[in-house]
């Protein structure tokens, strides 16, 4: 089945009104059941309506919506047959689905097409609510694809290991993958964990013999790279897929070399919908002859957010536009005060901008800000024709309010503040937020410059290895890392300069060493790269939220400790 299914709009139009009535009836009955949970006949009626809705949608060949209706009916049936009190989670899942299904049908109708994968995550939420197996992403893909691991002759140039050396390498690789997977399952620093898992699988590809095993892990490497580069959204089922890879790795260590064909087919399907198609992902898609789907995962996520309401990106865009308007208003206000002008044609445009800004603040659910701005706007309007020299304090008060709202919006955009945090508009609160915003902007500059320097370090490492160990590529790394270390003292996170200092100590000794050992050098620089990636992710998170979760730096700490240890561990 194609990812995007065109629907017969004329057939849908015939039954649309009746289908809408039945769905609304089912929704009303369910809402009544929520307040009268002893009345199971209400839920029985709801199940009957959902069965009819699902049947109609299947006849209309709208598979995504039909699946959602079927899973709603299945969960309703499960609740009816339960002998225990109904878990709140099951009712919440059904409530959400009753909100989603009509929105989904509106989406299908407006675009004259069904994208079943959009409904799959909602269907899986319903299945998870009563402990049913989650449906794979390839659920709607009926076509069986050839197995890349079996039906291809592709091989990666590698340095295969054997015997005890291979066993040691596999155990270390599995430990690295497990570390990332456990963090992923705990939803802790997900980008970092995905990167760790990706690096583990890539190292595995380099130590196993070319053949089916290597090709399977090349496919897994491509999928993980897609996750790392935000080409695939992470959800509950996809976490299970990545956990399945750990099972394959465990079997490889125990010499159970049978490949999981179902898992491989799921990996292959994920590549078809990946929005990231560069790097290893693109290469594997090409050699495995995997055609990209007409709609990728990123587009599906965007469409789902659009279907359900404003996305964070939309809110962020509105906030940035509003901040621009507020800064412009402040500039105009300063000119007014400077020129002592109170002409109507000078003040009226400013009043209009401020009133519009207040309306937007109400839409953003910031009524306190909107109310404060409206008060100042009315006061400003009353100054027309008056001597502004005598009203300087009022103009300054408005300017401070604009500065405060601008700073608060900036922190909301960075997700540092919740709307609830902004109920207090006291002078002390305003001053604290404004001062904190100035500090945040200064930190942002330091963070951006430090991330750029870390990027240079990573590129220098790659260039050194690719140039057959030309030391000119890394000669300035000690100075560069030392300057980054100095900048980190401004951020106020003690671990950052400490870890960077250790990395500086290692690279200084590395540059000054008298003898090159290619195998050990590459391993050491890979470990240093792990530390740089960890620091980079910390800076990204800290820059976005200005919350220092120092656990992100654990990989960097472990990597630097390994580099500075008396003996290096090799695989």
N, C-alpha and C positions, 0 to 999 in steps of 0.2 A: 504494500500500500504506500502511495506517495505521502510525503510528510504534509503536504497541503492538499486538501480534498475540496474540489469545487462542488458546490451544492446546487440543486435544482431550485432556483429562487421562486419559480412559479408554483411548484409543488408545496414549498414551504409557506408561501403566501396563503394558500388555500386553508391550511390548518393552523397558521400562526396565532390567530385570535383565540381559537378553542384551546390550543396548547398553552397559551398564556393564562387563560382562565383556570385551567386545571392546575397549573403550577402555582398560581396565586392561591387557589383553594388549598392545596397541599401545604403551602407556607403558613396560611392562617390557622389551619388545623394543628400544625406542629407548634406554633406559638401558643395556642391554647393548651396544648399538652404540657408545655413547659411550666405552666402555672397550675395544671391539674394532672400531675404525674400518676395519680392513682387510676385515672380514666384511660385504660389501655385501648379502648375502642377508638379513641382519637388517633393513636399511633397506627392502629390497624387500617383506618381510613386513609391515613397518610401513605402507608405502604401500598395500598390499592392505587392511589393516584400516581405514585412514583412508578409503579409497574406499567401503567398506561402511558405515562410520559416517556419512559425508556423504550417501549415498543414503538411508539410513534416516531421517535428520533431514529431508531434503527431502520424503519421503513423509509424515512427521508434520507438515509445514508449520511447521518451526521455522527460519526463514530465517537468523537471526543465527548460531546454532550450526552450521547447515549450511555457511554461508560460511566460518566459522573452520576447520571440518574440511577443506573443499575447499582452502583456502589452505595448510593444513598438508601435505596430500597433494601439492599443487603444488610446494612448497618441497622436500619429500622427493624428488620426481621430478627436480627441478633438480639436487640434490646427486648423485643416482645417475648423471646424464648428464654431470656435470662431469669434465673431464680433469685438473683441477688439485686441489691439496690443499683440503679443505673449510675455508672461512673459519670462524673461531670465532663470528663474528657470526651466521651462519646456524644453527649448532647452538644458540647461546644463544636465538635467536628461537624455534626449535622447542621447546626445553626450557621456555621461558616459556609457550608455547601449550599444551603438555601439562599444565601446571599450571592454566591458565585454563579450558580447555574443560570439564573435569568440574565446576569451580566454577560455570561459566556454566549448565550443565545443572541443577545443584542450584538455582540461582537461578530458572530457568525453571519448574522443577517446583514450587517452593515458592510461586511467585506466579501459577501457572497462565497465564502469559503470557510472550511473547518480546518484548524490546525490541531489535530488530536493530542499532540505532545503537550500543548498548553494546559489541557485538562488532566494530564496524567499525574502531576504532582498533587493536585487536589483529590484525585481518586485514591492515591496512595495514602493521603492523610486519613481518609475514611477507612481504608483497609487496616492501617496501623491502629486505629482506635479500637478495633475488636480483634487485634492480634492475627491478622491475615498476612500472608506473604505479600511483599511489595511487588508490583509489576515492573518489569524491566523497561528501559527506554525503548528497546526494540520491540515492544509489545505489538505495535501497529505495523511492524515491518514483517510481512509474511515471506518475503523472498530470502531463501537461504544462500549465503555468500560462501565462496570458497575459503578455506582456511589458509591464512597467510603463513602460519607456522609449518603447514604440511605441503601446500601446493606452490610454494615459491622456492627459488634457488638463491635468494638474496642472502648475502653474508656480510658481516661487519668486520673490517680489519681490526683485530684485537690482540691482546696478549694473554691467551688462555692459560690457566693454571691447572694443575693436576695434583692428585693425592692429598697429602696433609696440608699443603700450601693452599689448595682450593678450599678445603674444609674450613680453614681458618678465615679465609676471605669471605666465604658464604655466611659464616656465623656473624662476622662483623657487619656485613651488608644487611643481614636480616635484623640485627640489633638496631642499626641506623634506621631502617625502614619502620620497624616497630616503634621506635621513639617518635618518629613523625606521625605515624598512624594513631598512636595513643593520644597525642596532642590534638590531632584532627578530630577524633571521636569526642574529645572534651570541648571542642570548639574554641581551643586556645591558640591564638596567633596562627590562623589557618594558612595564610600565604607562606609563612616560614615553614610550617609543617609539610606543606605540599612540596616546597623546594627541597627539603631534606629527603622526602620519599623519592622525588625525581632523581636526585643525585645518587641515592642508593641503587635504584634500578639501572641507571646509566653505568655505574661501576660494575654491576652484575653483568651487563652486556659485554663489558670489556674483559671479563675473566672466564666466561664460559666458551666452549668450543662452538664455532659456527655450525648452524644446523637448526632444527625445529625449536629447540629450547631458546637459542639466541633470538630467533625471529619472533617468538612469542613475547619475549621481554623487550624487544625493540618496539613492538606494538604497544606494550604497556608504557614504555618510556614516552612514546609519542602522545598517548592519552594524558599522562601526568604533566607533560610539558604544556599541553592545552589547558589543563587546570591551572598551572602556575601562571600562565599568561592570560588568565581570565577568559579563555575561549569556551569554557564550560562552567555552568553554575553547579555548585556543590549542593546536593540534597541528601535525604536519608538513604535512598536506594543507591546512589552513586558512592556514598561512604561504604556501603556493603560490597560494592564492586571492588573498591580499593582494598577493603579488608580481605576479599577473596584472593587478591594478589599475594597477601602475606601468607595465606594458606598454601598457595602454589610454591612460594619460596621455602616454606617449612618442609613441604614434600620434596623439594629439590635437595635440601640438606640431608634428608633421610633416604635419598636415592630412589624416591618414588617419582619417576620421571614422566608419568602420564599427564598430558596436558588437558586442561579443562576446556573442552570445545565450546560449551555454552558461554563461559566467561570470555573466551576469545571473540565470539560473535558479538557480545555486548560491547567489548572494547572497540571492535571494528565499527559498530554502529555509532558509538560516541564520537569517533573521528569524523563520520559523515556529517554530523550536526555541529561540530566544533566551529566556533567563530575564529579561532586562531589556526592559521594554515601556513605558517612560516617554520623555519628551523627544522628540527627532526620531525615534527608533526607533518609538515608539508612534504618532506622527503618520503616518509613512510606511506602517506596517502598516494603519492605518485607511483612508487614501486609496487605497492599492493593494489593499485588500480581502484582506489576507493574514491568514488565520486562524491563531491560535496553536495549536501542537500540544498534544495531551493530556498529553504529558510534555516538559518543557523540558530544555535542556542542563545546567543546574545540577543538576536531579534525576537526570539520567542519570549525571553525574559522581559524585554522592553514592552512587548505587546501585552503580556500578562499584567505588568504594572499599570499600563495605560488602561487596560480593561477594568482594573480594580480601583483606580483612583490615581491621584497625583503621586509620582515617584519622588524619591529624595532629590534626584537630579533636577526635577522640575522646581521643587521648593527652593533648592540652592540657586537656580537660575533667577527665580523671582527675587530672592534675597539680594543677590548681587546687583540686579537692576535697581532695586529699591535703595540700596546703599549708594549707588551712583547718583540717584536723584537727591538723596539727603545731603551728600557732600556738595553737590551743586547748589542746593538751597543754602547751605552754610556759607559758601563762597559769596553768593548774592547778598546774604545778610551782612557779611563783613563789609562789602562795598557800600551798602546802605548806611551803615554806621560811620564809615570813613567819609562819605560825601554829605552826610547829614541830610539826605533827601527823603521826603515823605510823600512824593507824588503818587497819585493813584496808579498811574501806568507803570510805576516801579514796584509797588507792593502787591497789586492784584495778581500778576503772574506767579509771584512767590506764594501767595495764599492758595492759589489753585493747585500748585505742586504739592504743598503740604497737606491739603485736603485729600488729594488723590493718594498720597502716601499713607494717610490715616486709614483710608478705605482698604488699601492693600494689607495693612497691619491687622485689620479685623479679619480679612480672609485667612491670614496666617495664624489666626487664633492668638493674637496679642492685643486684647482689648485695653489693657492698662496703658500700653504704648500709644494706641490709637486715641484714647481719651486724653492723655497728656498732650499729644500733638494737636488735637482739636482745640483744647483750651488755649494753647499758645497761638494757634492760628487765629482764633477769635480776637485775642488781645492784639495781635499784629494788625489785623484789619482795622481795629479802632485807632491805630496810629496815623491813618491817612490824614494828611494836612497838618500834622502836629510837628513840633520841634523835636527831632530825634535825640538831640543832645541831652534833653531832659529825661529821655526814656532809655538811656544807655543800659541801665541795669536790666531792664526788661528784654532788650535785644541780646544781652549777654546770657541771660537765663535761657532764652530760646536756643542760642548757639550751643550751650552746654547740653541741653536736652537732645539736640540733633546729634551731638558727639556721642552721648550716652547710648542712644538708640542704634547708631551706626556700630559702635563697639559691641553692643549686645547681639545684634544681628550677625556680626562676624563670628562671635563665639557660638551662637546657635548653629551657624553654617559649619563650624568645626566640630559640632556636636559636643562642645564642652559644657554648654548650658542647656537645660531643659526649660520648656516654657514655664513650668511650675517654679523654677528658680527666680523668675523675674517679677514675682508678685510685689516685691518690696521696691518701691521707687524712692526711698529715702535718699538724702544727699550723700550719706556715707556709702550707701550701696552703689549709687551712681558713680561716685569717685573711684570706688574699688574696681568696678567693672571697666571704667575708662582707663585706669592705670594698668590693669591687667591686660587689656587689649593692646596697649602700647608695648608692654613687655612681650606679649605673644608675637607681635609683628617683628620685634627685634630678634626673638628666638627663631622665627620662621626664616629670616635671612641667614642666620648661622646654620640652621638645619639644611637649607637648600645648598649653601656653599659646601657644607660637609659631605652631603650626599654626592655632589659633583666630584669632590676629591676622592671619595670611596670608589666611585665609578672609574676614575682614572687609575686607581690602584688595581682594580679588577682587570682593566684593559691592559695594563702594563704586565701583569702576570701572564695573561693569555699571549701577549706579543712575545714575551720572553721564551715561553715554551714553544710557540710556533716558529720562532726564528732559530731554532736549534741552540738555545741557551746563549743568546747574545746579551751580555750583561748590561749593555747601554740602556736597555729597556727598563731595568729595575734600579739603576744606580741612584736615582733621586727619590726612591720610595721611602728611605728612612726620614729624610727631611719633610716629605709630603705628609707622612703619617704623624710625625711630631707636630706639625702645624695643625693638623686635625685634632690631635690630642689637646693642644692649647685652646682651640675653639670650643671643645667639649666642656671645659670648665665654666663657660658662660651659660650652658644649658642647665646646669645644676643637678645632673645625674651622676653620682659618684662613680658608678661602675664603668661609665663610658670612657673617661680618661684612663682609668685603671686598665681596662682591657686593651685599649688602643696603645697604652704604654708598653704592655707585654708584646703586642704585635710589632711595635717599633723596635723593641729590643731584639726580637727574633730576626726581622728583616735586615737590621744593621749587621748582625753576625753572619747572615746568609750572604749578603753582598760582599763582605770582607773575607769570606772563606777562601782557602787556597786551592781546593780541589773540587771539581764538579763530579757529582754522582747522579746521572740522569734519572734513574728510577726513584731514588730517594728524594731528589730535588722536586720532581713532579708531584710526588705524594705530599711533601711538605707544603708546597704552594697550593695544592688542592685544599689542604687543611686550613691554610691562611685564607683562601677564598671563601671557605665555609664561615670563618669568623667575620669577613667583610660583609657577606650576605646577611648574617645575623644582625650586625650593626646597622646595615642599610634598612632592614625591615623595622628595627626599633625606631630609627629616625623617621621613617614614613608614618608609622603609627603615632609617634609622639607629635609629629608635625600636624597630623590630621586631628587628633583629639587632645593634645597637650596633656595627656595622662601617661605617666612613666610606669609602664608595666615592665619591670626589670627582668621578669622571667624570660622575655624574648631574647635577652642577652646570654642565656645559659649556653647555647650552642657556641657563641663566641668565646665565653669563658673556658669551656671544655676544650675548644680547638687551640686556644692560646696556651693552656696548660699542657696540652699534648706537644705543642711545638717547643716549649721550654723545658720539657722533661729531659733527663739525661740521655735516655735512649728513645729513639723513635720506633713506633710500631709500624710494621710494614705488612702489606698484603700482596 
